[in-house]
């Protein structure tokens, strides 16, 4: 996860990646041990996405049998694959 740290030596604040178990401290660029300032909350899925999934897919998962079937499902739902 990404956390915000503040260095007591140089006063710098920065973001750092760390495991949850090790989140309390992080090494600053100046070499001192920076302390956790506050945590950044992970992104949450909005209710609009849940409504879309329920409307188009229902409560059961969709089994995609292959690439052709995936393209067919996307076309039926009016979706476009990106990335």
Secondary structure, 3 states (H helix, E strand, C coil): CEEEEECCCCCCEEEEECCHHHCCEEECCCCCEEEEEEECCCCCCCHHHHHHHHHHHCCCCCCCCCHHHHHHHHHHHCCCCCC
